[in-house]
Amino acid sequence: MTRTLLLLGTLWVGVLLGLCGCQSLEDEIAENETKAKAIIAALDLYQQTYGMYPDTLEELSPVFIYRVPLTADEEEFQYRNYDDSELGYRIAFSVNSNYGCGYEAKFEEWECSPDPE
């Protein structure tokens, strides 16, 4: 009986997590980084075509990317053009409103850390 209740409780928690759309921090970061890969590819194509990066991500659509994806939380990716070909640009997103990740084109890597309060 106890085993059955434990199993039912575990299943119920799984259903609730599935209904709320809850993701672990790692899963949400991975999903956002995957979505950002399309933006990064479009930015690189834009730069190869025009010799500079766009001022906004919207300038990529529809020629370089059909539609700029949103983050896992349905937010826009943050973008900054450094107006310097050596630095390039930065793409960033927030996770759970207290954690952030950013991609620096110059270093071609993601860095994540808690957002300062």
C-alpha positions as CSV (number, residue, x, y, z in Angstrom):
1,M,0.0,0.0,0.0
2,T,2.7,2.4,1.0
3,R,4.6,1.6,-2.2
4,T,1.5,2.3,-4.3
5,L,1.0,5.6,-2.6
6,L,4.6,6.6,-3.1
7,L,4.3,5.7,-6.8
8,L,1.1,7.6,-7.2
9,G,2.7,10.6,-5.4
10,T,5.7,10.5,-7.7
11,L,3.5,10.3,-10.8
12,W,1.3,13.2,-9.5
13,V,4.4,15.4,-9.0
14,G,5.6,14.5,-12.5
15,V,2.2,15.5,-13.9
16,L,2.3,18.8,-12.0
17,L,5.7,19.6,-13.3
18,G,4.7,18.8,-16.8
19,L,1.6,21.0,-16.5
20,C,3.5,24.0,-15.1
21,G,6.1,23.8,-17.9
22,C,8.9,23.8,-15.2
23,Q,12.4,23.3,-16.5
24,S,15.5,22.9,-14.5
25,L,18.0,25.8,-14.7
26,E,20.4,23.7,-16.8
27,D,17.6,22.7,-19.3
28,E,16.4,26.3,-19.7
29,I,20.0,27.5,-20.3
30,A,20.6,24.7,-22.8
31,E,17.3,25.5,-24.7
32,N,18.2,29.2,-24.8
33,E,21.7,28.6,-26.0
34,T,20.3,26.3,-28.8
35,K,17.8,28.9,-29.9
36,A,20.6,31.6,-29.8
37,K,22.7,29.5,-32.3
38,A,20.3,30.5,-35.1
39,I,20.7,34.2,-34.1
40,I,24.5,33.8,-34.0
41,A,24.6,32.2,-37.4
42,A,22.4,35.0,-38.8
43,L,24.6,37.7,-37.2
44,D,27.6,36.1,-38.8
45,L,26.0,36.0,-42.3
46,Y,24.8,39.7,-41.9
47,Q,28.4,40.7,-41.0
48,Q,29.8,38.8,-43.9
49,T,27.3,40.5,-46.2
50,Y,27.5,44.1,-44.9
51,G,30.8,44.2,-43.1
52,M,29.2,45.2,-39.8
53,Y,26.7,43.8,-37.4
54,P,23.1,45.1,-37.3
55,D,21.9,47.6,-34.7
56,T,19.0,45.4,-33.7
57,L,18.1,41.7,-34.1
58,E,15.0,42.6,-36.0
59,E,17.2,43.7,-38.9
60,L,18.1,40.0,-39.4
61,S,14.5,39.1,-40.4
62,P,13.4,37.8,-42.9
63,V,16.6,37.7,-45.0
64,F,19.1,36.2,-42.6
65,I,16.7,34.4,-40.3
66,Y,13.0,33.8,-40.9
67,R,12.0,35.0,-37.4
68,V,14.2,35.9,-34.4
69,P,13.4,33.2,-31.8
70,L,12.3,34.1,-28.3
71,T,13.9,32.6,-25.1
72,A,12.3,29.6,-23.3
73,D,10.4,32.2,-21.2
74,E,9.0,33.8,-24.4
75,E,11.2,36.9,-23.9
76,E,13.4,38.6,-26.5
77,F,17.1,37.9,-26.4
78,Q,19.0,41.0,-25.3
79,Y,21.5,42.2,-28.0
80,R,24.2,44.8,-28.0
81,N,26.3,45.7,-31.1
82,Y,29.6,47.0,-29.8
83,D,30.2,49.0,-33.1
84,D,33.7,47.6,-33.1
85,S,34.6,44.7,-35.4
86,E,37.1,43.4,-32.8
87,L,34.5,43.0,-30.1
88,G,31.5,42.3,-32.3
89,Y,28.4,41.9,-30.2
90,R,26.8,40.4,-27.1
91,I,23.6,38.3,-26.8
92,A,22.1,37.6,-23.4
93,F,19.1,36.1,-21.7
94,S,17.8,35.9,-18.1
95,V,16.8,32.7,-16.4
96,N,14.3,32.6,-13.5
97,S,14.8,36.4,-13.1
98,N,17.9,36.0,-11.0
99,Y,20.4,34.3,-13.3
100,G,21.8,35.5,-16.6
101,C,23.9,34.2,-19.5
102,G,25.7,36.1,-22.2
103,Y,27.5,35.2,-25.4
104,E,30.4,37.5,-26.4
105,A,31.2,37.2,-30.1
106,K,34.9,38.0,-29.6
107,F,35.4,35.0,-27.3
108,E,32.8,32.8,-29.0
109,E,31.6,31.4,-25.7
110,W,28.7,31.6,-23.2
111,E,29.2,32.8,-19.6
112,C,26.5,32.4,-17.0
113,S,26.2,33.9,-13.5
114,P,23.7,35.1,-11.0
115,D,22.3,38.6,-11.9
116,P,23.5,41.3,-9.4
117,E,20.7,42.5,-7.2
